[in-house]
């Protein structure tokens, strides 16, 4: 696909992290994932990368996905995956074990310490 054609690909805007391992380097870099599609992602990190660098991205619920750095702009860069993934799986709650599977605190209902009863109004617990 040309770069103009890829602009029409559906992307999910989100905020999560991915562990990136670049070929020829020993360290694993934690990068912010700014958007994600079946064919690639935009990441943000302070690490120096160049177009053409080979990378393996560790993505939640999908595992390792190999790809290549397609573009670099400042601290943001695009990775084109070697195979398509399901971005909905990455956005889903962590499927392995119970750790991380609970909804974030800011999305859970507020607990007021009261029980609402239609017949008797409000009563405390």
SENU-788634 format. One record per atom (N, C-alpha, C): x, y, z. Coordinates in pm, whole numbers, plus 32768, in hexadecimal, padded with zeros to 4 digits. Each point is the difference from the previous one (the first is absolute). Layout:
BEGIN
XYZ;...
***
This chain:
BEGIN
80537F8A8000;7FAD80768000;8057807C8000;7FD780667FB7;804A807E8004;7FDC80498080;804F80668022;7FE68049807C;7F7980467FFB;7FD2802A7F8A;7F7D803F7FF6;7F917F9B8017;80117F867FCE;7F9A7F998013;7FF57FD88092;806E7FFE804A;7FFC7FD4808C;7FBD80678059;7FF0807C7FD5;7FBD80658051;7F6D7FE08012;7FC77FAB7FAA;7F737FDD800A;7FE77F848054;806A7FC28035;7FF27F898052;7FC880288089;7FA17FB28034;7FC6801D8082;80697FEE806D;800980638059;805E7FFB806F;7FB480158082;80317FC2806B;7FC980188085;805C80618047;7FCA80708030;804F805A8053;7FF57FCF808F;80717FF68042;80007FC88086;807E802A8048;80097FD9807E;8077801C804E;80247F81804B;80657FBD7FD0;80357F8B8045;80937FF57FDF;80417F9D8039;808F7FEF7FEC;801D7F7F7FB5;80717FFF7FBB;80337F887FBE;80957FF7801E;80307F86800D;808F7FE98011;803B7FE77F76;806580507FDC;803D7FF67F7C;808E7FCE800A;80207F997FB1;80887FCA7FF8;803080167F71;806680537FF2;8037801F7F7B;806F7F9F7FDF;80027FCE7F85;806A7FA57FD3;808880448013;80617FB48036;808680348013;8015804C8081;7F96800C8052;800B80468081;7FDB7FA0806F;803C80138074;7FE57FA58070;7F8D802F8057;7FEA8083800A;7F9A8033805B;7F757FF87FC1;7F9D7FEE8058;7F7480057FD7;7FCC8089802A;7FBB80427FA5;7FD080888016;7F6A7FFE8017;7FD280468068;7F70800F8016;7FD4807F7FB7;7FA07FF17FA5;7FD180717FB0;7F6B80138013;7FD2807D7FF5;7F71801E8001;7FC97FE27F75;7F8F7FBB7FFC;7FBC7FE57F82;7F96806C7FEF;800F80527F9A;7FA380707FEB;7F8B7FDB7FA7;80157FAB7F9D;7F8F7FC87FB5;80297F797FC8;7F9A7FB37FE0;80177F757FDC;7F9D7FD67F95;80327FB97F9C;7FA97FC77F99;80297F6E7FED;7FBA7FBA7FAC;80217F747FE6;808B7FF37FC3;802C80667FB7;807F7FF67FB9;80758049803E;7FE9804A806E;80708047803C;7FD680578074;806080508031;7FE380578071;805B807B7FFC;7FD280698046;805580738017;802B7FF98092;808380078016;80377FF78086;804B80808020;801780158082;80498075802F;80637FD4806A;807D80267FEC;80697FDA805F;8078805B7FEA;8053800C8066;807780527FF5;80747FB97FBC;7FF07F847FD9;806C7FB37FC3;8014802B7F6E;807D80017FD5;801F80247F75;7FE17F8A7FA4;7FAC80197F9C;7FDE7F997F9D;800E803C7F75;800A7FAB7F9D;8009802E7F75;7FA37FAD7FA9;7FD0803C7F96;7FAE7FB57FA0;804E7F867FD2;7FBC7F8F7FFB;80407F837FD6;802E7FA98072;80058037807D;80277FAE8073;7F9B7F908014;80307F868016;7FAA7F8E801E;7FE180008095;7F857FE18023;7FD48007808C;7F9C7F91801C;80007FD2807E;7F9A7FA48030;7FB48049806E;7F7C800C7FEE;7FAB80468061;7FB67F998054;8008800E8083;7FB37FAD805B;7F7D8046801F;7F907FC97FD0;7F7E803F8011;7FA67FAA8059;7FBA8040805B;7FA57FBC805C;7F9A7FAC7FB4;7FEB7F86802E;7F9E7FA07FCA;801F7FCD7F73;806980347FC0;80257FD57F7A;80887FBE8001;805980318055;80877FCA8008;805F804E7FA8;80677FBC7FD1;806880427FB2;7FD9800A7F6C;801580777FC9;7FE380197F73;807B80437FC4;80357FC37F98;807680397FBC;7FD380687F9A;805980627FEB;7FE280687FA0;807A80527FDF;7FE7806E7FBB;806C805A7FD5;7FD58090801A;805F80548029;7FE4808E8013;7FEA803C7F75;7F8A80377FEA;7FDB80357F7D;801F80957FF3;7FF7804A806E;801A80907FFF;8026802D808D;804480718007;8028803B8081;7FE680957FF8;7FC18036806A;7FEA80908009;801280288091;807680368020;801F8022808B;80097F838054;7FB27FFC806F;80017F898057;7F937F9C7FDA;7FB4801F7F99;7F967FA57FD1;802F7FB87F82;7FD27F837FF3;80257FB27F8A;7F947F9B7FE2;7FF97FD97F82;7F9E7F9E7FD4;80427F797FEB;7FB97F978029;80307F787FEB;7F9B7FB87FA7;802F7FCB7F91;7FAD7FAE7FA7;80157F6E8027;7F947FBD802A;800A7F74802B;80157FA47F88;80467F908018;80137F9A7F99;7F807FB07FE8;7FAA7FFA8064;7F807FB97FF5;7F9480568041;7F857FEB7FD8;7F93804D803B;7FDE7FC9808A;7FD3805B8057;7FD47FDB8087;7F70802F8011;7FC27FD9806F;7F7B80318022;8011806D806A;7FF480807FDC;8016806A8061;7F9B7FFF8072;7F8C7FC57FEA;7F9B7FF7806B;80347FA98072;804A7F967FDE;803A7FAA8069;8063804E8056;804F80567FC2;8063804E804B;7FBA8060805F;7F9180387FD5;7FB6805F8055;7FB47FBB8070;7FE17F807FF0;7FB27FB78063;804C7FF38082;7FB67FE8806C;803F7FEA8081;805F7F8A7FF6;806580008053;80657F978000;7FBE7F788015;80107FA57FA1;7FBE7F7E8006;804D7F998051;807B801C8022;80537FA08049;7FF8801C8095;7FBE7FA7804A;7FFA800F8091;7FA380718029;800480208082;7FA880688032;80458086800B;808380018003;8047807E800C;7FE780567F84;7FD2807A8017;7FE8805C7F92;7F7B7FEB7FBA;7FB07F9E802B;7F837FE67FBC;7F8D80538038;8013803D8074;7F998054803A;7FFF80867FB9;7F8A803C7FF5;7FF680827FBE;80518068804D;803A80627FBB;804980698046;7FA580488062;80388034806C;7FAF80408069;7FA8806F7FC9;8034804F7FA3;7FB280717FCF;7F877FD77FAE;7FF47F7F7FDB;7F8C7FD37FB3;7F9F7FAC8051;80267FE0807E;7FA87FB08054;7F9380568040;7F8C7FC7801F;7F97804C8043;802E802E808A;7FD080748028;802180358084;7FB27FB48069;80447FD9806D;7FBC7FBB806E;7FDD80688069;7F808011801A;7FD38068805D;7FE97FCD808C;7FFE7F7D8013;7FE37FC98083;7F6B7FFD801E;7FAD800F7F9A;7F707FFD8013;7FC17F9B7FA1;7F937FC7802C;7FB47FA47FAC;7F7E80467FDC;7FDF80007F81;7F85803F7FD3;7F937F957FF9;7F92801B8042;7F907FA48009;7F84804B7FD2;7FBB7FD17F99;7F8C80477FCA;7F8F800F8064;7FEC7F9F8059;7F918007805F;801C805E8074;807B80018030;801F8047807C;805F80767FED;801F80247F88;805C80707FE9;80907FD48010;805280578038;808E7FE5800E;801C7FD4808E;80527F9A800E;802C7FD78086;80957FE57FFC;80438015806E;80917FEC8008;80217F6E8011;807B7FDF7FDE;802E7F778014;803D7FF5808A;
***
